[in-house]
Amino acid sequence: MNSNAFVALATGLVVDDGGQDLVEYALLSAIIAVAGVLLVPSITTKMGNAFVGWGTQVQALWIPSAPQ
């Protein structure tokens, strides 16, 4: 490949913006996926702890009926 062909190819790639929106959507999807992978484990742990705490509080409030 001679230098003129390389310059023409590089110029064509820089000037042509076809498919730019697809690349932007792919990058946005990748960012959202990485954020989800990083955040879901901590969210599930916090939700589990909150559920156990609420369950403990509810069980502590329950007063059984007197036997009849």
PDB file of N, CA, C, O and CB in Angstrom:
ATOM      1  N   MET A   1       0.858  -1.162   0.000  1.00  0.00           N
ATOM      2  CA  MET A   1       0.000   0.000   0.000  1.00  0.00           C
ATOM      3  C   MET A   1       0.908   1.231   0.000  1.00  0.00           C
ATOM      4  O   MET A   1       1.739   1.401   0.892  1.00  0.00           O
ATOM      5  CB  MET A   1      -0.978  -0.005   1.231  1.00  0.00           C
ATOM      6  N   ASN A   2       0.741   2.077  -1.002  1.00  0.00           N
ATOM      7  CA  ASN A   2       1.586   3.270  -1.058  1.00  0.00           C
ATOM      8  C   ASN A   2       1.020   4.378  -0.168  1.00  0.00           C
ATOM      9  O   ASN A   2      -0.102   4.279   0.328  1.00  0.00           O
ATOM     10  CB  ASN A   2       1.718   3.769  -2.509  1.00  0.00           C
ATOM     11  N   SER A   3       1.801   5.415   0.021  1.00  0.00           N
ATOM     12  CA  SER A   3       1.433   6.469   0.963  1.00  0.00           C
ATOM     13  C   SER A   3       0.190   7.241   0.523  1.00  0.00           C
ATOM     14  O   SER A   3      -0.599   7.674   1.363  1.00  0.00           O
ATOM     15  CB  SER A   3       2.590   7.428   1.139  1.00  0.00           C
ATOM     16  N   ASN A   4       0.006   7.420  -0.813  1.00  0.00           N
ATOM     17  CA  ASN A   4      -1.182   8.136  -1.293  1.00  0.00           C
ATOM     18  C   ASN A   4      -2.450   7.357  -0.981  1.00  0.00           C
ATOM     19  O   ASN A   4      -3.462   7.946  -0.601  1.00  0.00           O
ATOM     20  CB  ASN A   4      -1.084   8.394  -2.803  1.00  0.00           C
ATOM     21  N   ALA A   5      -2.404   6.058  -1.134  1.00  0.00           N
ATOM     22  CA  ALA A   5      -3.575   5.234  -0.840  1.00  0.00           C
ATOM     23  C   ALA A   5      -3.867   5.246   0.659  1.00  0.00           C
ATOM     24  O   ALA A   5      -5.025   5.289   1.075  1.00  0.00           O
ATOM     25  CB  ALA A   5      -3.359   3.787  -1.335  1.00  0.00           C
ATOM     26  N   PHE A   6      -2.809   5.206   1.459  1.00  0.00           N
ATOM     27  CA  PHE A   6      -3.003   5.240   2.912  1.00  0.00           C
ATOM     28  C   PHE A   6      -3.604   6.567   3.344  1.00  0.00           C
ATOM     29  O   PHE A   6      -4.508   6.589   4.179  1.00  0.00           O
ATOM     30  CB  PHE A   6      -1.672   5.002   3.642  1.00  0.00           C
ATOM     31  N   VAL A   7      -3.122   7.669   2.795  1.00  0.00           N
ATOM     32  CA  VAL A   7      -3.653   8.994   3.124  1.00  0.00           C
ATOM     33  C   VAL A   7      -5.108   9.090   2.689  1.00  0.00           C
ATOM     34  O   VAL A   7      -5.939   9.628   3.421  1.00  0.00           O
ATOM     35  CB  VAL A   7      -2.814  10.108   2.451  1.00  0.00           C
ATOM     36  N   ALA A   8      -5.417   8.582   1.522  1.00  0.00           N
ATOM     37  CA  ALA A   8      -6.798   8.612   1.034  1.00  0.00           C
ATOM     38  C   ALA A   8      -7.707   7.774   1.931  1.00  0.00           C
ATOM     39  O   ALA A   8      -8.827   8.187   2.233  1.00  0.00           O
ATOM     40  CB  ALA A   8      -6.869   8.102  -0.419  1.00  0.00           C
ATOM     41  N   LEU A   9      -7.240   6.608   2.356  1.00  0.00           N
ATOM     42  CA  LEU A   9      -8.028   5.756   3.247  1.00  0.00           C
ATOM     43  C   LEU A   9      -8.240   6.435   4.603  1.00  0.00           C
ATOM     44  O   LEU A   9      -9.358   6.449   5.117  1.00  0.00           O
ATOM     45  CB  LEU A   9      -7.335   4.392   3.437  1.00  0.00           C
ATOM     46  N   ALA A  10      -7.189   6.988   5.175  1.00  0.00           N
ATOM     47  CA  ALA A  10      -7.294   7.660   6.464  1.00  0.00           C
ATOM     48  C   ALA A  10      -8.221   8.865   6.375  1.00  0.00           C
ATOM     49  O   ALA A  10      -9.029   9.088   7.276  1.00  0.00           O
ATOM     50  CB  ALA A  10      -5.913   8.092   6.955  1.00  0.00           C
ATOM     51  N   THR A  11      -8.117   9.636   5.311  1.00  0.00           N
ATOM     52  CA  THR A  11      -8.978  10.800   5.124  1.00  0.00           C
ATOM     53  C   THR A  11     -10.427  10.370   4.974  1.00  0.00           C
ATOM     54  O   THR A  11     -11.329  11.006   5.520  1.00  0.00           O
ATOM     55  CB  THR A  11      -8.535  11.611   3.900  1.00  0.00           C
ATOM     56  N   GLY A  12     -10.651   9.298   4.240  1.00  0.00           N
ATOM     57  CA  GLY A  12     -12.012   8.790   4.065  1.00  0.00           C
ATOM     58  C   GLY A  12     -12.618   8.330   5.370  1.00  0.00           C
ATOM     59  O   GLY A  12     -13.803   8.552   5.614  1.00  0.00           O
ATOM     60  N   LEU A  13     -11.825   7.691   6.213  1.00  0.00           N
ATOM     61  CA  LEU A  13     -12.342   7.228   7.497  1.00  0.00           C
ATOM     62  C   LEU A  13     -12.640   8.382   8.444  1.00  0.00           C
ATOM     63  O   LEU A  13     -13.596   8.325   9.217  1.00  0.00           O
ATOM     64  CB  LEU A  13     -11.357   6.279   8.142  1.00  0.00           C
ATOM     65  N   VAL A  14     -11.827   9.426   8.385  1.00  0.00           N
ATOM     66  CA  VAL A  14     -12.038  10.572   9.263  1.00  0.00           C
ATOM     67  C   VAL A  14     -13.237  11.387   8.805  1.00  0.00           C
ATOM     68  O   VAL A  14     -14.015  11.850   9.639  1.00  0.00           O
ATOM     69  CB  VAL A  14     -10.787  11.452   9.310  1.00  0.00           C
ATOM     70  N   VAL A  15     -13.403  11.571   7.526  1.00  0.00           N
ATOM     71  CA  VAL A  15     -14.466  12.414   6.983  1.00  0.00           C
ATOM     72  C   VAL A  15     -15.810  11.713   7.033  1.00  0.00           C
ATOM     73  O   VAL A  15     -16.823  12.358   7.306  1.00  0.00           O
ATOM     74  CB  VAL A  15     -14.144  12.816   5.554  1.00  0.00           C
ATOM     75  N   ASP A  16     -15.851  10.407   6.775  1.00  0.00           N
ATOM     76  CA  ASP A  16     -17.104   9.665   6.725  1.00  0.00           C
ATOM     77  C   ASP A  16     -17.636   9.447   8.142  1.00  0.00           C
ATOM     78  O   ASP A  16     -16.940   8.889   8.991  1.00  0.00           O
ATOM     79  CB  ASP A  16     -16.908   8.312   6.003  1.00  0.00           C
ATOM     80  N   ASP A  17     -18.864   9.886   8.394  1.00  0.00           N
ATOM     81  CA  ASP A  17     -19.454   9.695   9.718  1.00  0.00           C
ATOM     82  C   ASP A  17     -20.612   8.697   9.694  1.00  0.00           C
ATOM     83  O   ASP A  17     -21.430   8.671  10.613  1.00  0.00           O
ATOM     84  CB  ASP A  17     -19.936  11.028  10.269  1.00  0.00           C
ATOM     85  N   GLY A  18     -20.678   7.892   8.662  1.00  0.00           N
ATOM     86  CA  GLY A  18     -21.703   6.858   8.581  1.00  0.00           C
ATOM     87  C   GLY A  18     -21.499   5.820   9.665  1.00  0.00           C
ATOM     88  O   GLY A  18     -20.387   5.326   9.855  1.00  0.00           O
ATOM     89  N   GLY A  19     -22.550   5.490  10.368  1.00  0.00           N
ATOM     90  CA  GLY A  19     -22.470   4.525  11.447  1.00  0.00           C
ATOM     91  C   GLY A  19     -22.057   5.119  12.774  1.00  0.00           C
ATOM     92  O   GLY A  19     -21.888   4.393  13.754  1.00  0.00           O
ATOM     93  N   GLN A  20     -21.893   6.421  12.820  1.00  0.00           N
ATOM     94  CA  GLN A  20     -21.472   7.074  14.061  1.00  0.00           C
ATOM     95  C   GLN A  20     -22.504   6.860  15.156  1.00  0.00           C
ATOM     96  O   GLN A  20     -22.140   6.630  16.309  1.00  0.00           O
ATOM     97  CB  GLN A  20     -21.245   8.577  13.835  1.00  0.00           C
ATOM     98  N   ASP A  21     -23.790   6.932  14.815  1.00  0.00           N
ATOM     99  CA  ASP A  21     -24.822   6.756  15.833  1.00  0.00           C
ATOM    100  C   ASP A  21     -24.807   5.340  16.399  1.00  0.00           C
ATOM    101  O   ASP A  21     -25.087   5.143  17.581  1.00  0.00           O
ATOM    102  CB  ASP A  21     -26.199   7.073  15.251  1.00  0.00           C
ATOM    103  N   LEU A  22     -24.482   4.350  15.563  1.00  0.00           N
ATOM    104  CA  LEU A  22     -24.398   2.984  16.066  1.00  0.00           C
ATOM    105  C   LEU A  22     -23.260   2.814  17.060  1.00  0.00           C
ATOM    106  O   LEU A  22     -23.395   2.113  18.063  1.00  0.00           O
ATOM    107  CB  LEU A  22     -24.224   2.014  14.916  1.00  0.00           C
ATOM    108  N   VAL A  23     -22.144   3.461  16.771  1.00  0.00           N
ATOM    109  CA  VAL A  23     -21.011   3.402  17.693  1.00  0.00           C
ATOM    110  C   VAL A  23     -21.367   4.088  19.012  1.00  0.00           C
ATOM    111  O   VAL A  23     -21.010   3.597  20.083  1.00  0.00           O
ATOM    112  CB  VAL A  23     -19.760   4.060  17.062  1.00  0.00           C
ATOM    113  N   GLU A  24     -22.061   5.211  18.939  1.00  0.00           N
ATOM    114  CA  GLU A  24     -22.462   5.911  20.159  1.00  0.00           C
ATOM    115  C   GLU A  24     -23.411   5.051  20.992  1.00  0.00           C
ATOM    116  O   GLU A  24     -23.265   4.979  22.212  1.00  0.00           O
ATOM    117  CB  GLU A  24     -23.128   7.253  19.813  1.00  0.00           C
ATOM    118  N   TYR A  25     -24.375   4.403  20.353  1.00  0.00           N
ATOM    119  CA  TYR A  25     -25.300   3.525  21.078  1.00  0.00           C
ATOM    120  C   TYR A  25     -24.564   2.334  21.685  1.00  0.00           C
ATOM    121  O   TYR A  25     -24.878   1.909  22.796  1.00  0.00           O
ATOM    122  CB  TYR A  25     -26.417   3.031  20.143  1.00  0.00           C
ATOM    123  N   ALA A  26     -23.603   1.804  20.971  1.00  0.00           N
ATOM    124  CA  ALA A  26     -22.829   0.685  21.507  1.00  0.00           C
ATOM    125  C   ALA A  26     -22.023   1.107  22.727  1.00  0.00           C
ATOM    126  O   ALA A  26     -21.962   0.375  23.716  1.00  0.00           O
ATOM    127  CB  ALA A  26     -21.897   0.120  20.435  1.00  0.00           C
ATOM    128  N   LEU A  27     -21.409   2.275  22.665  1.00  0.00           N
ATOM    129  CA  LEU A  27     -20.657   2.768  23.816  1.00  0.00           C
ATOM    130  C   LEU A  27     -21.569   3.051  25.001  1.00  0.00           C
ATOM    131  O   LEU A  27     -21.223   2.734  26.139  1.00  0.00           O
ATOM    132  CB  LEU A  27     -19.887   4.026  23.443  1.00  0.00           C
ATOM    133  N   LEU A  28     -22.731   3.644  24.745  1.00  0.00           N
ATOM    134  CA  LEU A  28     -23.684   3.916  25.813  1.00  0.00           C
ATOM    135  C   LEU A  28     -24.178   2.616  26.440  1.00  0.00           C
ATOM    136  O   LEU A  28     -24.303   2.524  27.662  1.00  0.00           O
ATOM    137  CB  LEU A  28     -24.868   4.733  25.280  1.00  0.00           C
ATOM    138  N   SER A  29     -24.456   1.624  25.621  1.00  0.00           N
ATOM    139  CA  SER A  29     -24.887   0.320  26.135  1.00  0.00           C
ATOM    140  C   SER A  29     -23.792  -0.328  26.964  1.00  0.00           C
ATOM    141  O   SER A  29     -24.075  -0.935  27.998  1.00  0.00           O
ATOM    142  CB  SER A  29     -25.288  -0.608  24.984  1.00  0.00           C
ATOM    143  N   ALA A  30     -22.562  -0.210  26.531  1.00  0.00           N
ATOM    144  CA  ALA A  30     -21.449  -0.788  27.280  1.00  0.00           C
ATOM    145  C   ALA A  30     -21.283  -0.102  28.631  1.00  0.00           C
ATOM    146  O   ALA A  30     -21.014  -0.767  29.631  1.00  0.00           O
ATOM    147  CB  ALA A  30     -20.152  -0.683  26.475  1.00  0.00           C
ATOM    148  N   ILE A  31     -21.439   1.209  28.674  1.00  0.00           N
ATOM    149  CA  ILE A  31     -21.325   1.942  29.939  1.00  0.00           C
ATOM    150  C   ILE A  31     -22.431   1.512  30.896  1.00  0.00           C
ATOM    151  O   ILE A  31     -22.175   1.302  32.082  1.00  0.00           O
ATOM    152  CB  ILE A  31     -21.388   3.469  29.695  1.00  0.00           C
ATOM    153  N   ILE A  32     -23.649   1.381  30.397  1.00  0.00           N
ATOM    154  CA  ILE A  32     -24.769   0.960  31.237  1.00  0.00           C
ATOM    155  C   ILE A  32     -24.558  -0.465  31.734  1.00  0.00           C
ATOM    156  O   ILE A  32     -24.854  -0.765  32.891  1.00  0.00           O
ATOM    157  CB  ILE A  32     -26.096   1.064  30.464  1.00  0.00           C
ATOM    158  N   ALA A  33     -24.053  -1.340  30.879  1.00  0.00           N
ATOM    159  CA  ALA A  33     -23.806  -2.730  31.280  1.00  0.00           C
ATOM    160  C   ALA A  33     -22.735  -2.809  32.359  1.00  0.00           C
ATOM    161  O   ALA A  33     -22.891  -3.547  33.332  1.00  0.00           O
ATOM    162  CB  ALA A  33     -23.390  -3.571  30.069  1.00  0.00           C
ATOM    163  N   VAL A  34     -21.662  -2.066  32.199  1.00  0.00           N
ATOM    164  CA  VAL A  34     -20.593  -2.084  33.198  1.00  0.00           C
ATOM    165  C   VAL A  34     -21.104  -1.526  34.525  1.00  0.00           C
ATOM    166  O   VAL A  34     -20.794  -2.064  35.588  1.00  0.00           O
ATOM    167  CB  VAL A  34     -19.370  -1.273  32.705  1.00  0.00           C
ATOM    168  N   ALA A  35     -21.879  -0.457  34.464  1.00  0.00           N
ATOM    169  CA  ALA A  35     -22.443   0.115  35.698  1.00  0.00           C
ATOM    170  C   ALA A  35     -23.357  -0.896  36.383  1.00  0.00           C
ATOM    171  O   ALA A  35     -23.335  -1.025  37.607  1.00  0.00           O
ATOM    172  CB  ALA A  35     -23.224   1.418  35.391  1.00  0.00           C
ATOM    173  N   GLY A  36     -24.156  -1.607  35.603  1.00  0.00           N
ATOM    174  CA  GLY A  36     -25.033  -2.619  36.173  1.00  0.00           C
ATOM    175  C   GLY A  36     -24.267  -3.747  36.820  1.00  0.00           C
ATOM    176  O   GLY A  36     -24.622  -4.196  37.910  1.00  0.00           O
ATOM    177  N   VAL A  37     -23.220  -4.210  36.163  1.00  0.00           N
ATOM    178  CA  VAL A  37     -22.415  -5.301  36.724  1.00  0.00           C
ATOM    179  C   VAL A  37     -21.734  -4.858  38.014  1.00  0.00           C
ATOM    180  O   VAL A  37     -21.583  -5.658  38.938  1.00  0.00           O
ATOM    181  CB  VAL A  37     -21.359  -5.777  35.703  1.00  0.00           C
ATOM    182  N   LEU A  38     -21.329  -3.614  38.088  1.00  0.00           N
ATOM    183  CA  LEU A  38     -20.650  -3.130  39.288  1.00  0.00           C
ATOM    184  C   LEU A  38     -21.618  -2.812  40.431  1.00  0.00           C
ATOM    185  O   LEU A  38     -21.258  -2.967  41.598  1.00  0.00           O
ATOM    186  CB  LEU A  38     -19.841  -1.898  38.953  1.00  0.00           C
ATOM    187  N   LEU A  39     -22.830  -2.374  40.118  1.00  0.00           N
ATOM    188  CA  LEU A  39     -23.745  -1.916  41.153  1.00  0.00           C
ATOM    189  C   LEU A  39     -24.697  -2.989  41.672  1.00  0.00           C
ATOM    190  O   LEU A  39     -25.084  -2.939  42.839  1.00  0.00           O
ATOM    191  CB  LEU A  39     -24.536  -0.777  40.635  1.00  0.00           C
ATOM    192  N   VAL A  40     -25.080  -3.943  40.855  1.00  0.00           N
ATOM    193  CA  VAL A  40     -26.080  -4.934  41.271  1.00  0.00           C
ATOM    194  C   VAL A  40     -25.646  -5.732  42.496  1.00  0.00           C
ATOM    195  O   VAL A  40     -26.473  -5.928  43.386  1.00  0.00           O
ATOM    196  CB  VAL A  40     -26.370  -5.884  40.130  1.00  0.00           C
ATOM    197  N   PRO A  41     -24.413  -6.202  42.603  1.00  0.00           N
ATOM    198  CA  PRO A  41     -24.054  -6.949  43.813  1.00  0.00           C
ATOM    199  C   PRO A  41     -24.202  -6.133  45.099  1.00  0.00           C
ATOM    200  O   PRO A  41     -24.665  -6.665  46.108  1.00  0.00           O
ATOM    201  CB  PRO A  41     -22.636  -7.441  43.699  1.00  0.00           C
ATOM    202  N   SER A  42     -23.827  -4.876  45.084  1.00  0.00           N
ATOM    203  CA  SER A  42     -23.964  -4.074  46.301  1.00  0.00           C
ATOM    204  C   SER A  42     -25.427  -3.769  46.596  1.00  0.00           C
ATOM    205  O   SER A  42     -25.820  -3.696  47.760  1.00  0.00           O
ATOM    206  CB  SER A  42     -23.172  -2.768  46.174  1.00  0.00           C
ATOM    207  N   ILE A  43     -26.234  -3.591  45.562  1.00  0.00           N
ATOM    208  CA  ILE A  43     -27.657  -3.323  45.763  1.00  0.00           C
ATOM    209  C   ILE A  43     -28.341  -4.552  46.349  1.00  0.00           C
ATOM    210  O   ILE A  43     -29.153  -4.423  47.264  1.00  0.00           O
ATOM    211  CB  ILE A  43     -28.331  -2.912  44.435  1.00  0.00           C
ATOM    212  N   THR A  44     -28.031  -5.729  45.844  1.00  0.00           N
ATOM    213  CA  THR A  44     -28.674  -6.935  46.354  1.00  0.00           C
ATOM    214  C   THR A  44     -28.286  -7.189  47.803  1.00  0.00           C
ATOM    215  O   THR A  44     -29.121  -7.635  48.591  1.00  0.00           O
ATOM    216  CB  THR A  44     -28.307  -8.142  45.492  1.00  0.00           C
ATOM    217  N   THR A  45     -27.056  -6.918  48.168  1.00  0.00           N
ATOM    218  CA  THR A  45     -26.637  -7.087  49.557  1.00  0.00           C
ATOM    219  C   THR A  45     -27.396  -6.133  50.469  1.00  0.00           C
ATOM    220  O   THR A  45     -27.875  -6.538  51.528  1.00  0.00           O
ATOM    221  CB  THR A  45     -25.127  -6.862  49.695  1.00  0.00           C
ATOM    222  N   LYS A  46     -27.510  -4.881  50.071  1.00  0.00           N
ATOM    223  CA  LYS A  46     -28.223  -3.900  50.882  1.00  0.00           C
ATOM    224  C   LYS A  46     -29.709  -4.231  50.969  1.00  0.00           C
ATOM    225  O   LYS A  46     -30.315  -4.069  52.028  1.00  0.00           O
ATOM    226  CB  LYS A  46     -28.032  -2.497  50.309  1.00  0.00           C
ATOM    227  N   MET A  47     -30.301  -4.690  49.875  1.00  0.00           N
ATOM    228  CA  MET A  47     -31.711  -5.070  49.898  1.00  0.00           C
ATOM    229  C   MET A  47     -31.931  -6.268  50.820  1.00  0.00           C
ATOM    230  O   MET A  47     -32.910  -6.304  51.564  1.00  0.00           O
ATOM    231  CB  MET A  47     -32.207  -5.392  48.476  1.00  0.00           C
ATOM    232  N   GLY A  48     -31.036  -7.241  50.776  1.00  0.00           N
ATOM    233  CA  GLY A  48     -31.150  -8.405  51.651  1.00  0.00           C
ATOM    234  C   GLY A  48     -31.056  -8.027  53.112  1.00  0.00           C
ATOM    235  O   GLY A  48     -31.821  -8.528  53.936  1.00  0.00           O
ATOM    236  N   ASN A  49     -30.120  -7.145  53.443  1.00  0.00           N
ATOM    237  CA  ASN A  49     -29.974  -6.689  54.823  1.00  0.00           C
ATOM    238  C   ASN A  49     -31.208  -5.926  55.295  1.00  0.00           C
ATOM    239  O   ASN A  49     -31.654  -6.099  56.429  1.00  0.00           O
ATOM    240  CB  ASN A  49     -28.734  -5.810  54.959  1.00  0.00           C
ATOM    241  N   ALA A  50     -31.756  -5.082  54.424  1.00  0.00           N
ATOM    242  CA  ALA A  50     -32.960  -4.324  54.777  1.00  0.00           C
ATOM    243  C   ALA A  50     -34.141  -5.267  54.983  1.00  0.00           C
ATOM    244  O   ALA A  50     -34.920  -5.079  55.917  1.00  0.00           O
ATOM    245  CB  ALA A  50     -33.291  -3.286  53.683  1.00  0.00           C
ATOM    246  N   PHE A  51     -34.286  -6.269  54.134  1.00  0.00           N
ATOM    247  CA  PHE A  51     -35.388  -7.227  54.252  1.00  0.00           C
ATOM    248  C   PHE A  51     -35.304  -8.000  55.572  1.00  0.00           C
ATOM    249  O   PHE A  51     -36.310  -8.184  56.257  1.00  0.00           O
ATOM    250  CB  PHE A  51     -35.377  -8.208  53.061  1.00  0.00           C
ATOM    251  N   VAL A  52     -34.109  -8.444  55.917  1.00  0.00           N
ATOM    252  CA  VAL A  52     -33.932  -9.172  57.173  1.00  0.00           C
ATOM    253  C   VAL A  52     -34.243  -8.263  58.360  1.00  0.00           C
ATOM    254  O   VAL A  52     -34.882  -8.694  59.320  1.00  0.00           O
ATOM    255  CB  VAL A  52     -32.494  -9.727  57.282  1.00  0.00           C
ATOM    256  N   GLY A  53     -33.799  -7.023  58.300  1.00  0.00           N
ATOM    257  CA  GLY A  53     -34.076  -6.079  59.380  1.00  0.00           C
ATOM    258  C   GLY A  53     -35.556  -5.809  59.540  1.00  0.00           C
ATOM    259  O   GLY A  53     -36.067  -5.779  60.659  1.00  0.00           O
ATOM    260  N   TRP A  54     -36.250  -5.613  58.426  1.00  0.00           N
ATOM    261  CA  TRP A  54     -37.689  -5.372  58.488  1.00  0.00           C
ATOM    262  C   TRP A  54     -38.422  -6.604  59.005  1.00  0.00           C
ATOM    263  O   TRP A  54     -39.358  -6.489  59.797  1.00  0.00           O
ATOM    264  CB  TRP A  54     -38.227  -4.976  57.107  1.00  0.00           C
ATOM    265  N   GLY A  55     -38.000  -7.768  58.561  1.00  0.00           N
ATOM    266  CA  GLY A  55     -38.627  -8.998  59.035  1.00  0.00           C
ATOM    267  C   GLY A  55     -38.455  -9.180  60.528  1.00  0.00           C
ATOM    268  O   GLY A  55     -39.382  -9.601  61.219  1.00  0.00           O
ATOM    269  N   THR A  56     -37.279  -8.865  61.024  1.00  0.00           N
ATOM    270  CA  THR A  56     -37.019  -8.959  62.467  1.00  0.00           C
ATOM    271  C   THR A  56     -37.896  -7.986  63.230  1.00  0.00           C
ATOM    272  O   THR A  56     -38.445  -8.336  64.275  1.00  0.00           O
ATOM    273  CB  THR A  56     -35.536  -8.685  62.774  1.00  0.00           C
ATOM    274  N   GLN A  57     -38.035  -6.771  62.725  1.00  0.00           N
ATOM    275  CA  GLN A  57     -38.869  -5.771  63.392  1.00  0.00           C
ATOM    276  C   GLN A  57     -40.339  -6.196  63.407  1.00  0.00           C
ATOM    277  O   GLN A  57     -41.021  -6.026  64.417  1.00  0.00           O
ATOM    278  CB  GLN A  57     -38.722  -4.409  62.702  1.00  0.00           C
ATOM    279  N   VAL A  58     -40.821  -6.735  62.317  1.00  0.00           N
ATOM    280  CA  VAL A  58     -42.216  -7.169  62.237  1.00  0.00           C
ATOM    281  C   VAL A  58     -42.457  -8.319  63.201  1.00  0.00           C
ATOM    282  O   VAL A  58     -43.465  -8.332  63.907  1.00  0.00           O
ATOM    283  CB  VAL A  58     -42.582  -7.589  60.797  1.00  0.00           C
ATOM    284  N   GLN A  59     -41.550  -9.280  63.238  1.00  0.00           N
ATOM    285  CA  GLN A  59     -41.716 -10.404  64.151  1.00  0.00           C
ATOM    286  C   GLN A  59     -41.673  -9.946  65.607  1.00  0.00           C
ATOM    287  O   GLN A  59     -42.346 -10.535  66.453  1.00  0.00           O
ATOM    288  CB  GLN A  59     -40.636 -11.455  63.898  1.00  0.00           C
ATOM    289  N   ALA A  60     -40.900  -8.914  65.916  1.00  0.00           N
ATOM    290  CA  ALA A  60     -40.816  -8.406  67.271  1.00  0.00           C
ATOM    291  C   ALA A  60     -42.111  -7.698  67.673  1.00  0.00           C
ATOM    292  O   ALA A  60     -42.437  -7.652  68.859  1.00  0.00           O
ATOM    293  CB  ALA A  60     -39.628  -7.458  67.405  1.00  0.00           C
ATOM    294  N   LEU A  61     -42.850  -7.150  66.719  1.00  0.00           N
ATOM    295  CA  LEU A  61     -44.095  -6.445  67.020  1.00  0.00           C
ATOM    296  C   LEU A  61     -45.275  -7.385  67.223  1.00  0.00           C
ATOM    297  O   LEU A  61     -46.271  -6.992  67.831  1.00  0.00           O
ATOM    298  CB  LEU A  61     -44.413  -5.477  65.914  1.00  0.00           C
ATOM    299  N   TRP A  62     -45.190  -8.592  66.737  1.00  0.00           N
ATOM    300  CA  TRP A  62     -46.308  -9.519  66.796  1.00  0.00           C
ATOM    301  C   TRP A  62     -46.503 -10.022  68.203  1.00  0.00           C
ATOM    302  O   TRP A  62     -45.569 -10.503  68.844  1.00  0.00           O
ATOM    303  CB  TRP A  62     -46.095 -10.684  65.847  1.00  0.00           C
ATOM    304  N   ILE A  63     -47.722  -9.905  68.674  1.00  0.00           N
ATOM    305  CA  ILE A  63     -48.049 -10.398  70.009  1.00  0.00           C
ATOM    306  C   ILE A  63     -49.062 -11.533  69.818  1.00  0.00           C
ATOM    307  O   ILE A  63     -50.150 -11.310  69.287  1.00  0.00           O
ATOM    308  CB  ILE A  63     -48.626  -9.239  70.945  1.00  0.00           C
ATOM    309  N   PRO A  64     -48.713 -12.718  70.238  1.00  0.00           N
ATOM    310  CA  PRO A  64     -49.648 -13.836  70.045  1.00  0.00           C
ATOM    311  C   PRO A  64     -50.895 -13.668  70.910  1.00  0.00           C
ATOM    312  O   PRO A  64     -50.852 -13.047  71.972  1.00  0.00           O
ATOM    313  CB  PRO A  64     -48.959 -15.173  70.370  1.00  0.00           C
ATOM    314  N   SER A  65     -51.983 -14.223  70.446  1.00  0.00           N
ATOM    315  CA  SER A  65     -53.235 -14.187  71.202  1.00  0.00           C
ATOM    316  C   SER A  65     -53.150 -15.130  72.398  1.00  0.00           C
ATOM    317  O   SER A  65     -52.415 -16.117  72.383  1.00  0.00           O
ATOM    318  CB  SER A  65     -54.433 -14.568  70.298  1.00  0.00           C
ATOM    319  N   ALA A  66     -53.916 -14.804  73.427  1.00  0.00           N
ATOM    320  CA  ALA A  66     -53.962 -15.668  74.599  1.00  0.00           C
ATOM    321  C   ALA A  66     -54.707 -16.951  74.236  1.00  0.00           C
ATOM    322  O   ALA A  66     -55.659 -16.906  73.457  1.00  0.00           O
ATOM    323  CB  ALA A  66     -54.642 -14.947  75.802  1.00  0.00           C
ATOM    324  N   PRO A  67     -54.297 -18.079  74.781  1.00  0.00           N
ATOM    325  CA  PRO A  67     -55.003 -19.320  74.493  1.00  0.00           C
ATOM    326  C   PRO A  67     -56.420 -19.286  75.044  1.00  0.00           C
ATOM    327  O   PRO A  67     -56.691 -18.650  76.063  1.00  0.00           O
ATOM    328  CB  PRO A  67     -54.245 -20.507  75.070  1.00  0.00           C
ATOM    329  N   GLN A  68     -57.314 -19.976  74.357  1.00  0.00           N
ATOM    330  CA  GLN A  68     -58.708 -19.941  74.786  1.00  0.00           C
ATOM    331  C   GLN A  68     -59.168 -21.216  75.367  1.00  0.00           C
ATOM    332  O   GLN A  68     -60.325 -21.328  75.772  1.00  0.00           O
ATOM    333  CB  GLN A  68     -59.582 -19.589  73.671  1.00  0.00           C
TER     334      GLN A  68
END
